[in-house]
Amino acid sequence: MVTTSVLYLPIGRKTFDLQVGQNIFEQSAVWLKETCATVCHPDGILTSVEELETFLESVETKEIDTIVYQSVTFADGEFIAKVIESMDQPVIVWSVREPSVGGRLRLNSLTGGNSTSHVLRDRKHPFSFVFGNPDEDKLQTLLKQQIQVNRLIWSLKRLTIGVVGEHPAGFFFSDVNEEQLQSALGVKILPIDLYQAFEAAKKLPEEEWKPVIHQAEQQVVGLNRSDETVKRFAQFTTYLQKYIGEHQIGGVAIRCWPDFFIELGAAACSTLSHLTEGGVVSSCESDIHGSISMYILRELSGGKAPYLGDLVHIDEAKNSVVFWHCGAGAYSLAHPETGATAGVHPNRKMGLTMDFGLKAGKVTIFRLSYSQQGYRLLVMKGEALDSPQAFDGTSVEVKLTNHAEETLYRLMKEGFEPHYALVYDDIADLLVKFGKQVGIETVVL
């Protein structure tokens, strides 16, 4: 079942065959309720703009994330114009098949969908179109995918990324143009003072941060609770979790070095791992678009923990590449033979970090990329191999679907950022649909 809240609007006119239309409505409502967490719909087909308006006034639309507008029969553009007067949610326009060919045109649903799509495009309202009857497998697949994409678009408009400290010098890719981000996706940025966070975290009473250590012990092999860096990890994580809850933050981008080592006396990696495992995506080096990339993957994969890493190695003979980072990775991503293992930062030799190779499985690699030319999406697919851990820290070897060396040179030529998000799922098609829906160029490699 898709975690989504759908407003289903069956639209028709009495001059067409509403007996056939009623069957379409009933089948559609049943399927939507079986597929989506919440579905709101009228008792029958809405046959006038006045009926539509009355129904909309009775609906709490705030939590609706997608509108399924079904042209049960032909209806003019007044209907959809009334809907988007007060709602900004993306629309799925759904036309159904004619019940018979020859004689009277009984539904004329396709023309209704055409008219509706024209209005939406003309008024620059996000929409997609699907065609088919509610019992068709292909139609059901398309609807389910588009509902997931619409849910993502809705949630991005309500997403706040907490940026804990400015990005390190020269890490230009970690920065953001807030106005352009808001315009493109609706995501908001909330700056958080890193040094104030350090001081507040150190002052937390022990009874507040001890549960984080207990929780981590259940998932991390070799965690030493008496280590001072483990205490610092728990303190900072606890402080940030409280701040996240109070400000309804959906993801964070954290300046990890050198400040964590110098001022806190511990690595940031374990906090990133812990938060991502708990559902709040977290990127290092204050990579804002990296955090958003992770969020998009988590949403489209049904809540699976994503990973963020550098592309650090290529093996032409195996057609594989390695993604790595210093020691951040959600606990559940570890290879099952080792589990998530506690370690120290490979360069600074300070804990607490994760030190493991990631598990095997199909993966989608993704980046919400930004340059002075605007936004674009990068989408790649591959298979995470059951390989020995490649480097200290966290890493995964991925056999790419396409030619690895050609992909490498294309990435460099196109100037994509060096942080890549990855999730254990095949959601490439959903990402392409997302790109089309929001009007962002999508590069598939």
LOLUM-487981 format. One record per residue (C-alpha): residue number from 0; residue in three letters; x, y, z. Coordinates in steps of 0.05 Angstrom, whole numbers, plus 32768, in hexadecimal, padded with zeros to 4 digits. Layout:
<rs>
resi  resn  u  v  w
NUM  ALA  X  Y  Z
...
</rs>
This chain:
<rs>
resi  resn  u  v  w
0  MET  8000  8000  8000
1  VAL  8019  8045  7FED
2  THR  801F  8076  8028
3  THR  7FF8  80AD  8008
4  SER  7FB8  80D7  8010
5  VAL  7F91  80DB  7FCF
6  LEU  7F56  8107  7FBB
7  TYR  7F30  80E0  7F86
8  LEU  7F03  810B  7F5B
9  PRO  7ED6  80E5  7F2A
10  ILE  7EBB  8118  7EF8
11  GLY  7E84  810F  7EC4
12  ARG  7E49  812E  7EA2
13  LYS  7E01  8113  7EA3
14  THR  7DFD  8117  7E56
15  PHE  7E2B  80DA  7E53
16  ASP  7E21  8092  7E6A
17  LEU  7E25  8099  7EB6
18  GLN  7E10  8050  7EC1
19  VAL  7E52  8039  7EA2
20  GLY  7E74  8072  7EC4
21  GLN  7E5B  805C  7F09
22  ASN  7E7B  8018  7EFF
23  ILE  7EBD  803A  7EEE
24  PHE  7EB8  8066  7F2C
25  GLU  7EAA  802B  7F5A
26  GLN  7EE3  8001  7F3F
27  SER  7F13  803B  7F43
28  ALA  7F00  804C  7F8A
29  VAL  7F0A  8004  7FA0
30  TRP  7F4F  7FFF  7F80
31  LEU  7F66  8042  7F9C
32  LYS  7F51  802F  7FE3
33  GLU  7F76  7FEC  7FDD
34  THR  7FB5  8010  7FC4
35  CYS  7FB9  8052  7FEA
36  ALA  7FBA  805F  8035
37  THR  7F83  8094  8032
38  VAL  7F51  80A2  7FFB
39  CYS  7F1D  80D9  7FFD
40  HIS  7EE6  80D9  7FC8
41  PRO  7E9D  80ED  7FBE
42  ASP  7E63  80BB  7FC1
43  GLY  7E5C  80BD  7F76
44  ILE  7E70  80DF  7F36
45  LEU  7E73  812B  7F3B
46  THR  7E49  8145  7F00
47  SER  7E4C  8190  7F09
48  VAL  7E7D  81C4  7F1F
49  GLU  7E4E  81D6  7F58
50  GLU  7E4F  818D  7F71
51  LEU  7E9B  818E  7F6D
52  GLU  7EA0  81CF  7F93
53  THR  7E71  81B6  7FCA
54  PHE  7E99  8175  7FD2
55  LEU  7EDC  819A  7FD5
56  GLU  7EC2  81C7  800C
57  SER  7EB4  8188  8035
58  VAL  7EFA  816C  802E
59  GLU  7F36  817B  805A
60  THR  7F69  8184  8021
61  LYS  7FA6  8196  804B
62  GLU  7FC1  814F  8050
63  ILE  7FAF  813A  8009
64  ASP  7FEE  812D  7FE1
65  THR  7FD1  811A  7F9D
66  ILE  7F92  8126  7F76
67  VAL  7F77  80EF  7F49
68  TYR  7F49  8112  7F18
69  GLN  7F24  80DF  7EF0
70  SER  7EFF  80F4  7EB1
71  VAL  7ECA  80BF  7EB7
72  THR  7EA8  80E2  7E7D
73  PHE  7EB8  8120  7E57
74  ALA  7EB6  8160  7E81
75  ASP  7ECF  81A5  7E6F
76  GLY  7F08  81CB  7E8F
77  GLU  7EDD  81EE  7EC3
78  PHE  7EE2  81B1  7EF1
79  ILE  7F2E  81AD  7EF6
80  ALA  7F33  81FA  7EF8
81  LYS  7F07  81F8  7F37
82  VAL  7F34  81C3  7F56
83  ILE  7F75  81E7  7F4E
84  GLU  7F58  822A  7F66
85  SER  7F65  8212  7FAD
86  MET  7F93  81D6  7FA7
87  ASP  7FDD  81D3  7F93
88  GLN  7FE4  8187  7F96
89  PRO  7FFB  8164  7F56
90  VAL  7FC3  8146  7F2C
91  ILE  7FBE  8103  7F0A
92  VAL  7F8E  8109  7ECF
93  TRP  7F6D  80C5  7EC2
94  SER  7F46  80B4  7E83
95  VAL  7F23  8071  7E79
96  ARG  7F13  8049  7E3B
97  GLU  7ED4  804E  7E12
98  PRO  7EA7  8013  7E25
99  SER  7E95  8005  7DDC
100  VAL  7EA5  801E  7D96
101  GLY  7E6D  802A  7D65
102  GLY  7E2F  8054  7D72
103  ARG  7E2C  8085  7DAA
104  LEU  7E6C  80A0  7DCB
105  ARG  7E58  808C  7E11
106  LEU  7E8F  80AB  7E3D
107  ASN  7EBE  80D5  7E13
108  SER  7EEF  80D0  7E4E
109  LEU  7F2D  80D9  7E24
110  THR  7F17  811D  7E0B
111  GLY  7F07  8130  7E53
112  GLY  7F4E  811E  7E68
113  ASN  7F6A  8144  7E2D
114  SER  7F43  8182  7E40
115  THR  7F58  817C  7E89
116  SER  7FA1  8172  7E77
117  HIS  7F9F  81B0  7E4B
118  VAL  7F85  81DB  7E84
119  LEU  7FBA  81C1  7EB5
120  ARG  7FF3  81CC  7E84
121  ASP  7FDA  8211  7E72
122  ARG  7FD7  8225  7EBC
123  LYS  801A  8204  7ECD
124  HIS  7FFC  81D5  7F00
125  PRO  8024  8194  7F0A
126  PHE  7FFF  8158  7EEB
127  SER  8007  8116  7EC9
128  PHE  7FD8  80ED  7E9D
129  VAL  7FC5  80A3  7E9F
130  PHE  7F96  807B  7E73
131  GLY  7F71  803A  7E7E
132  ASN  7F3C  8017  7EA7
133  PRO  7F44  800A  7EF2
134  ASP  7F4C  7FBE  7EE9
135  GLU  7F88  7FC4  7EB8
136  ASP  7FCC  7FB0  7ED4
137  LYS  7FF2  7FE3  7EAB
138  LEU  7FC4  801B  7EC2
139  GLN  7FCA  8006  7F0A
140  THR  8016  8006  7F06
141  LEU  8018  804B  7EE7
142  LEU  7FE7  8067  7F1A
143  LYS  800E  804A  7F54
144  GLN  804F  8067  7F3A
145  GLN  8031  80AB  7F2E
146  ILE  8010  80AD  7F72
147  GLN  8055  809F  7F91
148  VAL  8074  80D7  7F69
149  ASN  803C  8107  7F7C
150  ARG  8045  80F5  7FC5
151  LEU  808F  8107  7FBE
152  ILE  8080  814A  7F9D
153  TRP  804F  815B  7FD4
154  SER  807F  8147  800B
155  LEU  80B9  816F  7FED
156  LYS  808F  81AE  7FF0
157  ARG  808A  81A2  803B
158  LEU  80D1  818B  8046
159  THR  8102  81B2  8071
160  ILE  814C  81A1  806F
161  GLY  8174  81B5  80AD
162  VAL  81B9  81CE  8099
163  VAL  81E7  81C5  80D4
164  GLY  8222  81F2  80C6
165  GLU  823D  820C  8084
166  HIS  825E  81DE  8052
167  PRO  82AA  81D7  8053
168  ALA  82D3  8208  8029
169  GLY  82D3  81F5  7FE0
170  PHE  8298  81C5  7FE5
171  PHE  826F  81F0  7FB7
172  PHE  8241  81B6  7FA4
173  SER  8227  81B4  7FEC
174  ASP  820A  81FA  7FE7
175  VAL  81C4  820E  7FCF
176  ASN  819F  8248  7FB0
177  GLU  8164  8248  7FDF
178  GLU  8136  8270  7FB1
179  GLN  8142  8241  7F76
180  LEU  8139  8204  7FA2
181  GLN  80F7  821F  7FBD
182  SER  80E0  822E  7F76
183  ALA  80F4  81EA  7F5A
184  LEU  80DD  81BB  7F91
185  GLY  80C1  81E4  7FCB
186  VAL  80F6  81CB  7FFC
187  LYS  8108  81FB  8035
188  ILE  814B  8204  8058
189  LEU  8154  820F  80A3
190  PRO  819B  8223  80B9
191  ILE  81B2  8206  80FC
192  ASP  81EE  8222  8121
193  LEU  8220  81EA  8127
194  TYR  8246  8207  8162
195  GLN  8207  8216  8189
196  ALA  81F3  81CE  817D
197  PHE  8235  81B5  8198
198  GLU  822D  81DC  81D8
199  ALA  81E5  81CA  81E2
200  ALA  81F3  8180  81D5
201  LYS  822B  817E  820A
202  LYS  81FB  819A  823E
203  LEU  81C5  8165  8235
204  PRO  81B8  813B  8274
205  GLU  81D0  80F3  8270
206  GLU  818A  80D6  8275
207  GLU  8178  80F8  8233
208  TRP  81B2  80DE  8208
209  LYS  81BD  8099  8227
210  PRO  8182  807A  8200
211  VAL  81A5  808A  81BE
212  ILE  81E1  8061  81D3
213  HIS  81B3  8028  81E7
214  GLN  8190  802B  81A4
215  ALA  81D1  802D  817D
216  GLU  81EC  7FF1  81A5
217  GLN  81B3  7FC7  818A
218  GLN  81C9  7FD5  8142
219  VAL  8214  7FE3  8143
220  VAL  8248  7FAD  814D
221  GLY  8282  7FBF  817B
222  LEU  8266  7FFF  8197
223  ASN  828A  8012  81D7
224  ARG  825B  803B  8203
225  SER  8294  8051  8230
226  ASP  82B8  8073  81F5
227  GLU  82B5  80BF  81FB
228  THR  82A6  80C5  81B0
229  VAL  8269  8098  81BA
230  LYS  8250  80C7  81F0
231  ARG  825A  8103  81C2
232  PHE  8235  80DF  818A
233  ALA  81FA  80D2  81B8
234  GLN  81F8  8119  81D1
235  PHE  81FA  813A  818D
236  THR  81C9  8108  816F
237  THR  8198  8113  81A8
238  TYR  819C  815E  81A2
239  LEU  8191  815C  8157
240  GLN  8157  812B  815C
241  LYS  8134  815A  818C
242  TYR  8141  8195  815E
243  ILE  8128  816E  8122
244  GLY  80E7  815C  8146
245  GLU  80DA  81A3  815E
246  HIS  80E5  81C2  8119
247  GLN  80C6  818A  80EE
248  ILE  8106  817E  80C7
249  GLY  8107  8146  8094
250  GLY  8151  8142  8086
251  VAL  8193  8161  809B
252  ALA  81D4  8176  807A
253  ILE  820D  8179  80AC
254  ARG  8252  819A  80AA
255  CYS  827A  8160  80C4
256  TRP  82C3  8174  80BF
257  PRO  82EE  8191  80DB
258  ASP  82BF  81AD  8110
259  PHE  82A6  816B  812D
260  PHE  82EC  8152  8139
261  ILE  8307  8193  8155
262  GLU  82CB  81AD  817D
263  LEU  82A3  8170  8190
264  GLY  82DC  813D  8192
265  ALA  82B5  810A  8169
266  ALA  82A2  80F9  8121
267  ALA  825F  810D  8105
268  CYS  8258  80CD  80DD
269  SER  8233  80A5  8112
270  THR  81FF  80DC  811B
271  LEU  81F2  80DB  80D0
272  SER  81EB  808F  80D2
273  HIS  81BD  808F  810E
274  LEU  818F  80C6  80F2
275  THR  818A  80A6  80AD
276  GLU  817B  8063  80CB
277  GLY  8143  8084  80F3
278  GLY  8123  80A4  80B5
279  VAL  8143  80E9  80B4
280  VAL  8172  80EA  8078
281  SER  81B5  8109  8089
282  SER  81EE  811F  805C
283  CYS  8234  8132  806F
284  GLU  825D  816F  805A
285  SER  821C  8199  805C
286  ASP  8207  817C  8019
287  ILE  81C1  8198  8014
288  HIS  81B0  8179  7FD1
289  GLY  81CE  8138  7FE9
290  SER  819D  8137  8023
291  ILE  8163  8146  7FF4
292  SER  817B  810F  7FC5
293  MET  817A  80DE  7FFF
294  TYR  8134  80F6  8012
295  ILE  8119  80EB  7FCC
296  LEU  8135  80A4  7FCB
297  ARG  8118  8094  800F
298  GLU  80D3  80AE  7FFB
299  LEU  80D0  8089  7FB8
300  SER  80EB  8048  7FD5
301  GLY  80B7  8044  800C
302  GLY  80E3  805B  8045
303  LYS  8123  8034  8037
304  ALA  8163  8052  8054
305  PRO  818E  8073  801D
306  TYR  81DA  807A  801B
307  LEU  8205  80B5  8005
308  GLY  824C  80AD  7FEC
309  ASP  8285  80C3  7FBF
310  LEU  8294  809D  7F7F
311  VAL  82DC  8088  7F90
312  HIS  82F0  804C  7F65
313  ILE  82E0  802A  7F23
314  ASP  82EF  7FE2  7F0E
315  GLU  82E8  7FDF  7EC2
316  ALA  82EE  7F93  7EC1
317  LYS  82B1  7F8B  7EF0
318  ASN  828D  7FC8  7ED3
319  SER  8287  7FE0  7F1B
320  VAL  8292  801E  7F44
321  VAL  829B  8029  7F8F
322  PHE  8274  805C  7FB7
323  TRP  8295  806D  7FFA
324  HIS  8294  809D  8034
325  CYS  82B9  80A7  8075
326  GLY  828B  8081  80A2
327  ALA  8242  8094  809A
328  GLY  820E  8061  8085
329  ALA  81CB  804B  80A2
330  TYR  81D5  800D  80CD
331  SER  81A5  7FE3  80A4
332  LEU  81D0  7FEC  8065
333  ALA  8209  7FC2  8081
334  HIS  821B  7F7F  8063
335  PRO  81F6  7F4A  808D
336  GLU  8235  7F22  809A
337  THR  8256  7F5C  80BF
338  GLY  821D  7F89  80D5
339  ALA  8228  7FD2  80E2
340  THR  826C  7FD5  8103
341  ALA  8287  800E  812F
342  GLY  82C7  802E  8117
343  VAL  82F1  806E  8115
344  HIS  82F7  80A2  80DF
345  PRO  832A  8089  80AB
346  ASN  834E  80CB  80A8
347  ARG  8345  80EA  80ED
348  LYS  8348  80A8  8114
349  MET  830F  80BF  8140
350  GLY  82CC  809E  814F
351  LEU  8294  8091  814B
352  THR  828B  807C  8103
353  MET  8270  8041  80DD
354  ASP  82A1  8011  80BC
355  PHE  8280  7FDF  808E
356  GLY  8273  7FC9  8047
357  LEU  822B  7FD1  802F
358  LYS  81FD  7F97  801F
359  ALA  81F0  7F7B  7FD9
360  GLY  81B2  7F89  7FB0
361  LYS  8193  7FB2  7F78
362  VAL  819E  7FFC  7F80
363  THR  818A  803E  7F61
364  ILE  81BD  8077  7F62
365  PHE  81A4  80BE  7F61
366  ARG  81B6  8107  7F69
367  LEU  818D  8147  7F6A
368  SER  81C2  8170  7F46
369  TYR  81C8  81BB  7F44
370  SER  81F4  81EB  7F1C
371  GLN  81EE  8232  7F02
372  GLN  81C6  8215  7EC8
373  GLY  8190  81FC  7EF8
374  TYR  8179  81B9  7F13
375  ARG  817F  8174  7EF5
376  LEU  8178  812C  7F0D
377  LEU  81AA  80F5  7F06
378  VAL  8190  80AD  7F04
379  MET  81BA  806D  7F00
380  LYS  81AD  8024  7F10
381  GLY  81D8  7FEB  7F26
382  GLU  81E4  7FAE  7F52
383  ALA  8208  7FB5  7F95
384  LEU  8239  7F7C  7F95
385  ASP  8247  7F4B  7FCD
386  SER  828F  7F64  7FD1
387  PRO  82C1  7F6C  800A
388  GLN  82C2  7FB1  8029
389  ALA  82EA  7FDC  7FF9
390  PHE  8303  8013  8027
391  ASP  8302  8027  8070
392  GLY  82C1  804B  8080
393  THR  8281  8036  805C
394  SER  8282  8021  8013
395  VAL  825D  7FF9  7FDE
396  GLU  8273  7FDD  7F9B
397  VAL  823D  7FE5  7F66
398  LYS  823C  7FC3  7F22
399  LEU  821C  7FF6  7EF6
400  THR  81E5  7FE6  7EC4
401  ASN  8208  800F  7E8F
402  HIS  8251  8011  7E7B
403  ALA  8278  8028  7EB9
404  GLU  82B2  804B  7E96
405  GLU  8284  8070  7E66
406  THR  8258  8083  7EA1
407  LEU  8294  809E  7EC7
408  TYR  82AA  80CA  7E8E
409  ARG  8263  80E3  7E84
410  LEU  825C  80F5  7ECD
411  MET  829C  811E  7ECA
412  LYS  828A  813F  7E88
413  GLU  8245  8152  7EA3
414  GLY  8264  816C  7EE3
415  PHE  8238  8148  7F15
416  GLU  8246  8151  7F5F
417  PRO  8272  811E  7F82
418  HIS  823D  8106  7FB4
419  TYR  820E  80D0  7F9A
420  ALA  81D0  80B6  7FBF
421  LEU  81BF  806D  7FBA
422  VAL  8184  8042  7FD0
423  TYR  8177  7FF7  7FCE
424  ASP  813D  7FF7  7F9E
425  ASP  812F  7FFF  7F53
426  ILE  810B  8042  7F50
427  ALA  812C  805F  7F12
428  ASP  80E9  8063  7EED
429  LEU  80CA  8088  7F27
430  LEU  8103  80BA  7F28
431  VAL  80FA  80C6  7EDD
432  LYS  80B0  80D2  7EE8
433  PHE  80C0  8101  7F20
434  GLY  80EF  8129  7EF4
435  LYS  80BA  8130  7EBE
436  GLN  8085  8144  7EF0
437  VAL  80AF  817C  7F0F
438  GLY  80CD  8191  7ECC
439  ILE  8116  8182  7EDE
440  GLU  8146  8166  7EAB
441  THR  8155  811D  7EBA
442  VAL  8196  80FC  7EA5
443  VAL  8193  80B0  7EA5
444  LEU  81D6  808C  7EA1
</rs>
